Amino acid sequence: MDSLVLYIAFGAILKMPNLSSGITYNVQVKENSSFSCYTEPLDDTGTKPKVIKLYLGSQNLKISCHLYNVNQEDTLENRKKLLLLYTSLGLAPSIQIFNSTYSGIFYFRMKLGKNQSTWTIDIPRRNITYNTDIAPIEEWFVRFTMHHGLNMFATEGTLLDVLREPLLQWRLGKPMQSAQINALIPYVINITVSKCPCANDVAVIALICNETVHGIYLGVTDSGFISRDTVWFNTTKSLCSVLDYDCAGLSLVNIILTNHRLIILTTLGLFISQDLRYPTGRILKFNKPSFCGFERDDYFRANVWYNVQCLANKESYEEDYISISFNKDKTLSQESTCFYSNDPYKNWHSCLPYKFHGGKTISSRVVAFLVDYQQNTGVGLITLQVQNKAMVSVYKITNHKLKKQTKFPVFWFPDPNFVPFGMFFHPGSHFLYVYGNQVWFSDDGGNTFMLLITLENEIIIKTNMCVYSQSIAFVTDKESIFFAKAGLERYARLTTSAFHVFNLYYDHLGSLNSAEPKQTLGGGRGGILYGKEDDIGFDSPLSPQYITEEQVVFFEHIPLNGKSRSIQKSRFHELHKGKLLKYRPKGSGTIVNVFRHEYPPQFLASVIVDIQRPFSSSRDILCLLNTGDCECWWDSDVKYSYLMLILHKLDEFNSSYIEKTVVIPGFSSFLIVKILNTLSALADATMPERVPFNKTFPSGTWFVYDFGTTNGRKWKIIVNTCKYWVQELGNQPLNAIKYLDLTQTYNFKFRVTPVNTAYPVFHMPLMKLVVGNPSLFKVKTKDYWDDTDSYTMEFSVTNNFYKKGSLSLTL
């Protein structure tokens, strides 16, 4: 009997120092020193790579490492000094090699030789793997560590088995020189990148050129474009031979790399390579499935879809599926406008079992189609042209064919303005994303969806995912880049690309790279995109209203000046949820909820903020508060309360007080909107029902805050710092794969400890467990809190059913 497979994807991934009580996932430790390691012999005086990419061939794995100070120049003399210092103390680094199913630790030799500048190690290949056959193999992670007192130097990298990686054994066409590639750069209008499912540092990059240049040009890298090692091929002749050399107008549309085959979608059809596991020493050959009734223009608007999975440890029930969807209505000569098939992609089936209502076929168009490997279902993203609606329909699959009966009720997206563009499963998990001018995600296989992102005048056209870090990057047609984590109901805006022609690419270690033609086509690397403190605030005044000492509501007022004056629509979005509102004088808080409302009419929206650091107020002004009714200037039928501030003592009103807020605990807050004279001003009440009538408030019972824009905006909204430590108490590796036989049980335990919080949070659940295929395993959970306000979740997974399959558990 085949064992069941349990995929375990544990949350957000950052630095992972091993602690005595388990693994702490998100404690970021900044060290001044780091390792530089490499497998190729390099000149001692030359520049050493800072990103660790190691390669395992047919011989032993020989590694050289040195320690360098990140704040100093990495010179030969400094390397020798650090080597002598730590070796004389009896210290040498160790290397941990691991992936989802294997882990091994090896130790460097503690030896000093003449003119030696590095630690070295020689690991026999058989100590890492016995296999030498060509097959998909999961790329290893490596972690170099060395303890010194209470400090630990740690650096991560990757190890690739170039002997077994299928794609690297082939020539994809006629080799091209760098001069030939450079000549194509002016004609490139887009580039597409596809990674090996098991080894993300191995990738194919393809050029999409304008109508003046035809042909298929592919580049292959084994280092994630980290160095100038991209090997370029002209694949045109290989595809033309399939078409009997009738290939006028042949151009690339998209490219997909599966576990065993290379899929190329062109303007003249879909091409599927021979099995990559069986190299012949010749140029890779292709075959072309026939879809009756489709012309060149149809293929130009078509797309291919693939649910990425790694089949390095392939079970008998595991299959790769791809689909092709034509962005058009079905004609009488066409069986369907969407087809899917499983490897070796010989037999193709319609993505949509058509239903009849009242004797008529519903006019529908399949935008995308994917196969859910865990639940063995087909998921179709469908638009109805007449009703201008989009839906997701899930069908069971039996013997590779869809059943007509849906597994779940059809999910209709509620917004008629939603324009879907595509769909994907996050690799190694069950999270399903549908994207376009909005992004929706499902954690139950397409039964229900939650709204994640709403865009205005933009549409997401590209995505890229990382298994190791659970990261997702979205790219819009206006080059905006958004970032999210799989399964989390929040996102961030990274940046806007300076390049019109580019593509994003996550390497195996989780670094997000921007591949741009002038850098990547010549063999170099695109820039790395790091999340930075990007202000997503806006030029509208805010007015704070305290609820408690730990929580405050900020009301967004209609802009009073500048270019934003005509804006009558709230600029608070779900994007701001979970972000940090930071006040320049002092204070910060986390936005936990966003509300839009029509009352009071001067305020467009409000957000609830949990305080992390108390906000400091401006200097006190002694004043007398009076109120009166006034006709609203934008709607004569609406009346609201103005606040009249009357100054006493020596202070005087001036224009700098406009958009400042008077906060009176227990009563309404007031945003100053107009200066009447040096002693009085008018203000808008955030809560008109809580306005104090003819009441005097002595100094010390109220405060003044400046969250306006008149004196320059002193607040911003940025990505929040982490407020919790997450500990796994069983030393499980990230993205682990476990095999469970009948009646076997695995137990897991996690603890979340609050840090960087201004006030204690009482018994709030801080974790949730999402199960990808609930019918396959029996999952039990237990949670509790301790005296330190830490939240602990324990859960067990038991195989009680005589079934073959896999599921993912995500915490």
N, C-alpha and C positions, 0 to 999 in steps of 0.2 A: 504494500500500500504506500502511496505517496504521502509524505508528510505535509501538513498544512503550514503555510507561511504566514508569519506575523510581522508586518512592517511597523516599526515604531519610530515616528518622527517627533522629536522632542523640541518644540518651540523655537524661540529665537536663539541664534548661535553667536556668541562672541568669544572672548578669551576663556579658556577652560582650565584653570589651575587645579590639579588634583589635591583635594583636602582630605584630612583624615576621616571626615564624616561623609565623603562622597565627592561628587563633582559639582562645583558651583559654576553655573553656565554664564552668568552675565556680570561678573566682577571684572572690570577693566583695570588692568595694572599697567602703568606706563614705566617702561624700563629704558635706561640709557644705552644698554648693550643688546645686540642681536647677533644671530648666527648667519653666516653666509656659507652655503654648502653646495657642492657640485660634484658630478660624476666624471666630467671630462677633465683631463689634465690641462691646466691653464698656467700661463706665465705668471710667476710669483709677483712680478712688478706690475702686472696688468690690473685693470679694473675688474672686480669680482661681482657676480650677479647678486642683487639684493632680494630677488624673488627666487625661492627654492623650487626648481623643477628638476627632478632626478629621473634617470632612465635605466631600466633593467633590460639587458640584452641576453644573449645566450651564455655569457660568461658570468663570473661573480660580480656582485655589486660593490664597487670600490668608490668610497665617498671621502672627500676631503672637506674639513670644516675649519673655520676660524671665527673668532669673536671680534666684533668691531664696535666702537663707540659711535652711536648714531649722530652725536654732536661734534665728532672729529673726523678728519680725513682718514679714509681707510687706506693706509700705506703699509708697505712691507715691514717697516720698522715697528709700527704700532701693533701689527699682528704678532710679531715675534715677542714683543713685550708682554702682551696679554697671554700668549701661550705659555711663556716662562712663568708668569705670575701664578696662574691657576694650576699648571701642572706641578709646580714646586709645592703647592698646597695639597697635592694629592687629588686634584679634581680633573675630571674629563667628562665630556658630554655623553649622553646616551641618545639613541634614536628609537622611537616607537613607530612601527609600521602597522597600519590598521586600515580596515574598511568595514563594511557592514557585517561581515562574517568572520573576519580574521584580525588578530592582534598579536604582535610580537615585539619584544624589546631587545635591543642589541647595544653593546657598550664599546666605545672607542678605546683604542690603545693609549695607555698612559705612558708615553715614551717621548723622550727628547733627543733629537739628533742634531747634527751640525747643520746650521742654516735652515732648520725646520721652522715653518711658520703656520702649520695646520695640524689638527688632529686628523687621523686617518682610521678607516675601518674597512675590512674586506669580508663581505658576507657572501657565502656560497649561495648560488641561486636556489639550490634544493632546500635551503633553510627557510626560504620565503614561499616558493611554489615548486611543485614537481611537474606541473603540466607544461607542455610545449606546443600543443596543438593550436591552430589558428581558430580563435573563437572570441566572442565578446567577453571581456574581462574587466571587472571593476577596478578603476584606477585607485591606487592606494593613497592615503594621506600619511605624511610623516611629521613627527613632532620631535624636535631636538631640544633637550632640556639639560640643565646643569644647575645644581644647588650650590649656593655659596652663602653660608650663614643663614639668615632668615630670607634671603633673596633667592629667586629662581629665574634663570634666564631661559626663555622658551621661544622658539620660532617654529612656525608651521610651513609645510610645503607639500608637494605631491611626488608620487613615484609612478611612472608609467612603464608597463611591460610592452616595449616596442617589438618584441619577438612575436607576440601573440595578437596584437591589435589588428583586426581584419583590414581596415581601410589602408593602413600603412604598407600593406603588402602589394598594393596595386598601383599601376599607372592608369590614370583616368583619361588619358588621351596623349596627344603629342606634347612633349615638354616645351615650355615657352621661356624665353630669356626675359630679363628684367626690362630691356629696352622695348620689347614687344608689349609688355604690360603697361609701361609708362605711356606708350603711344595711345592706349585705349582710355586713359584717365579723362581727357576732355569730353568723351562721349558717354561716360557713365552717368546714369540718372538715378540709379538705386543699387544697393547691394543687399544680399541676403546671406545669412550665416546659419548653418545647421551643425549641431554638435553630436558626437557619438553619445548614445544614451548612457553608456557605462563609463566613459572616459571623456569628460567635458573639455579637457585640454586638446583633444583631437577634434578638429572641426574642418568643415568645408565652407569656403567663402566663394560666392558666385556673383558675377557682374551682370547687371541689367543695363543695357546700353540703349541709346535712342535709335530712331528708325534708320539712321545712316550707317550703323554698324550692326551686322548680323553675326550670329555664331554663339557658342556656349563656351565660356571661359571660367574654369574652376581653379581654386587654390586650396592646398591642404597644409595644415599646420599640426604639429604634435606638441606645441608649447603654449597654446592659447594666444598666439600672436605676440608672445613675450619678446621674441627676437626675430631677426631677419632670416627666418628659416622656411617661410612659406614657399611651397613648390607649386608652380603654376602649370596648368595643362589646357590645351585647346581640345575640347571634347566634341567639336562640331562634326568631324569626320566619322566618329563612332556612331553618332545618332543619324547622320545622313545615310550610312550604310543600311540602316533599318528601313529607311524611306526610299531605298533604291536610288539614292542620291538626288531625289526630287525634293530638295530642302530649301528652296528659295524663301526668304523671309523668316528663317529659323532664329528665334530669340528666346531668351530665358524668361520665365514667369515666376517660378519658385523652385525650391530644392528642399528635400527632406532626407535625412540620414537615419535609417532604422537600425536595428541590431544586426541585420544580415544583408541589407540592400541599400543602394543609393537610388532615390526617386527624383527624377527631374521632370518638372512640368514646363513645357515649352508652348510656343504659339502654334506648333504643328502637332501637338499631342503629348501624352503622358508616356515617359520612358522609365523602365524598371531594369536595374542592373542584374547581372548574374549574382549568385550567392558569393558574398565577400569572404566567406570562410574557406573557400577552396581556390586559392590563387593558382594561376596557370603560368605566370611569368610573362603573359602578354597583356595587351591593352584591354581594359575592362569592356565587356560587351553589354548591350542593352536589348530589351525586347519592348514592343509597343502593343498594349491592349487596345482593342478597337471598341469605340463607343459610337454607335450608329447615329448619324444625323447631325453631328456637330462639326462646325466649320472653324476656321482659324480665329475669327472674332470671338467665338464662344470660348476657346481655350485662353484667349488673352484676358478674359474677365473671370476665368475659373480660379480655383484654389484647391490645394491639397491639405488634408488634416490628418494629424497623427497624435495619438495619446502616448507620450513618451514613457517608456518603461525600460529598465535594464534587465536583460535576460542572461546575465552572467551565470546565474544558477538556475537555468531554465527547468521548470517542471513540465510534465507531460501535458497539462491542461493549459499552459501559457502560450499565447499566440500574439503576434503583432498584427494590427489592423491599420489600414489607411483608407481614406475616402477622398473622392474628388467631387466638388460641387460646382455646377455651372450657374453663374449669376444671370439666369434668364428664365422665362416661362416655358413650360413644356409645349412642344408642338406635336402634331399627329405622327410624325416620323420618329419621334424619340420615346423610348421606353420610360425614361425618367430624366431628371436633371441633376441627380446625385446618385453616386454609386460607391460601394465599399467592398473590400475584399481582405482576406487574410493571407499571410505569407504561404506560398510563393506568388500570390496575386494573379492567379489564373482564372478563377471564377468570380465574377462581379455580380453584386445584387443591388437592387434599388434601396436607397436609404429610407424610403417612405412607403409604407403599406397604405395605399390610398383608401379612404373611406368615402362612402356615398351618403349624402344627406338629401332626401327628397328626390332621389334619382339623378342628382347632379354631383359632379366631382368638385370639391373645394379647390379654388385656384390658390395654390400655395407654392412657395419657393423655399427650398432648403438652403439656408445660409451656410451651415456647417454641420458636420456629423462626426461623432466620436464614439468609440466603444469603451464602456466602463469595464475594465478588466476584473475588478473586485466583485461587482454585482452581476457581471455577464449580461450587460444590457447595451442597447444602442441608444444614444442620446442625440436627438435632432433639434437644431435651432431653426425654426421655421417662421417665415413671414407670410401673412395673408394679404395679398395685394389689394383686394377690394375693401376690406375692413381696416387696412392700415394698422395692423396689430402684429405683435411678435409673441411667439410662444416657444416653450421647450416641451418636447414629447419624448417619453422614455419607453422603449419597447424591449421585451425580453428576447434573448438570442438563444436559439436551439439549433445545434448542428450548423453554426455559422449563418443562420437565416433568422430574420426578424419575424416575430409573431405579430399578428395584426392587433392583438389586444395590448393596450398599454399597461405598464407595470404600476404607474401612478396616474392620477388625474392630470390632465394637461395643465401646465402652469402658464398663465397669461400674464405678460408683463403689463402692469397697470397703466403706465404712462404711454399714451398714443404717440408722443413725440420721440420715443426711444427708437433709434436706428441701429440695429445690431450689425456688427461687422465680422465677428468671429467668436470662437469659443475654445477653451483649453482646460484640461485637468492639470493641476500642479503635479509635476513628476513625483512618483513615490507616495502620493497621498490620494485622498478621495475628494479633494476640494475642486469644484467645478466653477469656472469663471466664464461669464458671457460679457462681451465688451463691445462698445461702439461709442456713441456719445454719452453713454452711461456704463458703469461696471456693476454687474450683479454677481453674487457668488452663492453657491449651494454647498452645504456640508452633508447632504443626505442623498446624493446621487441624482439630483434634478427634480426632486419632489417639491421643494420649496426654495426660494431665493431671497436674499437680502441685498438691499441697495448699498453699494460701497461708495461710488463716485458719480457725481453729476457734473457734466461739462457744458459750457456755453460756447457755441460757435466753434467747437473742436470735436474731433472724433478720434478715438484710439485706433491705430492701424497696425501697430507692431507690439509684440510682447516678448519677454525673455524671462526665464525662470532658473533658479538655482536649487538643486536638491539639498546641498550641504547646509546652506544658510536659510533655507525656506523663503528666499526672497523672490519678489516679482517686480519687474520693471515694465511700465506701460509708456508707449510713445505715441503722441498725437500727430495729426497731419500738420500741426503748426510747430513741430519739434519740441513741444513740452514733454518733460519726462517726470513720471510719477512713480512712487515706490510703495510697495506694500509687503506684508508678510502673510504667508499662506494661512488662511483661516481666521485672521484677525480682522475686526470690523473697524479698521482705521487705515489711513494712508498718509503719505507725505508727498509734497512736491519737491523734487530734487533740483531741477534746473531747466533751462531752455538751451538746447544745443545750438552752438554757433555755426553748425554745418547743416546745409539742406540735405545733402546726401550722406547718410550715415546709418549704422545699425548698432544695436546694443548686444553685448555678449558677456555672459557670466562664465568665467573660467571655472575649473573644477574646485578651486578653493573658495569661490564665492566673490571674487573681485569683479566689479561691474566695469566693463571696458566699452568705450565708444570706438567703433571701427569706422574710420573715415578713409576715403579713397587715397588721398595723397600720402597717408601714412601706411595704411595696411596694404594697398596694392603694390607698393614697392617692397613689401616684405616686412615692414616695421610694425609697430604696435600702436593702436589707438590710445587715446588718453583714458586714464582710470577716473571714473566718476565716484567721488566720495560724497556722502551726505554732509552738507555744511549747514551752518546756522542761517538758513534762508528765511527772511522775514516774509510771512504771508499775511501781515496786517494790511490795513487800508486806511485811507484818509477820511475817516468819519469820526466825530467825537463820541466817546463812550461816557456813560454816567454810572458810577458804582452805587449799588444799593445792598447793604449788608443784611444777610439773613441771620447768621450767627457769627461768632468770632472765627469760625473755621470755613465759612462759606459766604460768597458774595455773588450777587447778580450784576452783570454789566449790561446796560441798555444801550443799543446802537441808535444814536440820534440822526435825524436827517442832516446831511452836510449843510453848513452855514456859509461856506466860502469856497473859493477856488474852483477848479475844474469839476469837482464832485458835487457842486451845488445842485445840479439838475437831477441827481440820482435819487429816485424814489423807491428803490428796491434794495432789500437787505443784501449785504455782502458777507454775512455770516453763512457758512455752509457746513455740511457734515465733515468736510476736510479739516475744520478747526477742532473737531472733537478729539480729545486726547492730547492736544498741543499745549504748550506753555505760554501763558500770557505774562510777559515780563515788563515790569515798570522800571524806567531808568533810574529815578532817585533811589528806590529800594522797594523790593517786593516782587512776588511772582505767585502764580497759581495755575492749576491744571483745568482746562475747559472740559467739563464732564457732560454737558448737554447743550443743545442749540434749539431755540424756540423762535418761531416767527409769529407775529401777532399784529393786530390792527388797532389796539388800544394800549396805552395812550397813542393818539394819532401821530404825535411828533416822533415817536420811537418805532423803528422798523422791526427790530428783533432784540433778543436778549440771550445771554449765555450764562450758565451757572458755572462758577469757578470754585474749585477747592483750593484753599490757600496753602501754599508751601512756605513762603516767607511773607510776613505781614507787610502790607503796603504802607509806605510813609506818606503823610499828608503835607500840604503846603502850610505856610504860616497862618495863624488864626486871624480872623477878622470878626470883630464884635458887630453883631447886626440884629435888627428887629425884623421879624417876618410878618408880612401881611399878605392877604390873598384877595383876589377879585376875579370876576368872570370877564372873559374877553372873547370876541368873535374870532374863530379860526380863519386865518388868511387864505388857506387853500380850499376851504369848504364852508360856506356860510351857514350850513345846517349843523355844524359841529361846534360845540363850545367846550372850552377846557380852562383849567386854572393856571393863571400866571402867578409867579411868586414875585413880590416886591421886596427887595432888600434895601434897608435903610441903614447907612453906616453911622456909627458914632465914634467918638474919640478923634484920633488924628488921621485915620486912614482915608483914602479917596479911591473911588472907582476909576478905572481907565480901561482902554480897549484890551489890555492883556488879560482881563478877567473873563472875557468871552470864552465860552466852552469849558470853563472850570465848573466843578460840581461841589455843591454844599451838601455834605452828608450828615444827617441827624439820626443817630441810632434810635430805632423804634418808630421813626416816622419816614415820610417820603424823602428821597433825595431830589436835588434841584440843579438842573444844568443851566447856567447863565447864558442867555441868548442875545440880550440887548442891554446896553448901558444907557439909562435915561439921563442921568447927570452924575456929578461926582459923588453923590450920596445915595443913589438908588439905581436899581437894575431890575430887569425882568428875567424870569427863569421858568423852564418847563419842569413839571413834576413827573417823576418816574412812576409814582403810585398816587394818582389824584385822590383816591379814597383815604389815603393816609396823610393828607396835607394838614398841618397844624394851623388853626385859625387864631390870628391875633395873639400869638404867644411869643414871649421873649425867651431866648435861650442864652444863658450866660456863657462866657468863654470857657472852653474845656468840655462842653457837652456836645460839640459838633466839630466837623473837620472840613477842610477844603482839599480836593484832589484835582489834579490837572491831567485828565485823560483826553484832552482836546487836541486840536491841530493848529490853533491860532499861534501858539508860541513854539511851533514845531512839535511833531508827534514824539512823545516820550515813552510810548509803549510799542511793543512788537509782539508778534505771535510766531513762535519758533517750535521746532521739534523738541519734545520734552526729554529731560534726562531720566534715566532709569531709576525707579523708586523702589525696586525690589531685588533681592537676591533669590535666585532659583537654585535649589540644591537637589540633585538626584542622589539618593542614599544607597544605591546598589552598584555604583560604578558602571552603569550601562553606557556604551558608546552612543554617539549621536547617529540617528538614522539606522539603528540596528535592525537586523533581520533575524528572527527567531523561528525555529522549526518545532512545531508541537505535534507529537504523536497522540493517539487516542488516550484520553483521560489525563494527559499531561497538563501541568499548570505552571505559569510564570507569575511572579509577584513583583510589584514595583512600588516605590515609595518616593514621593517628592515633597519638598518643603519650600514655602515662599516666606521670606523674612522682609518686612517693610524697612526701608532705609530712605533717607532724604525726604522724610515727611515731617511737616510742621506739627501735626497733631495726630495722636493715635487713632487708628480706624478700628472700630469695634466689630469683630466677627463678620467681616465682609468676605465672602468667597472670592478667592483670587485666582483660581484655576478652573478650567473645565476640560473634560475628557470627551473627545469626539471619536466615535467608532464608525469605520467605513462600511463594514458589512455585518450588521448586528446579528444576522441569522446564522453566522458561521461559528462564532465562539460565544462562550458564556463569560460575561464581564461583570465583576462585582467591584464596587467602590465603597470607600469609607473615608470621611474627612473629619478634621477636628482642629481646634486652636490650642496653643499652649500659652504659658504665662508671659511670653515675650511678644505676643500678638502674631506669632508665626502661624501660618496656615499649612497644614499637612494633608496630603491626599495619598491614600493607599488604594491600589487596585490590583486585582488578579485576573488573569486570562486563562480559561480552561477549555480544552478541546473535548466537548461532550458529544459531538456529532460525527457520524461516519460520512464525512464529506471531504472533497478535495477543493482547495481554493486558498485565497489569501485575503487579508484585510489590513488596513492601516489604522493605528491608534495614534491620535495627535493630542498632545497636551498643550 
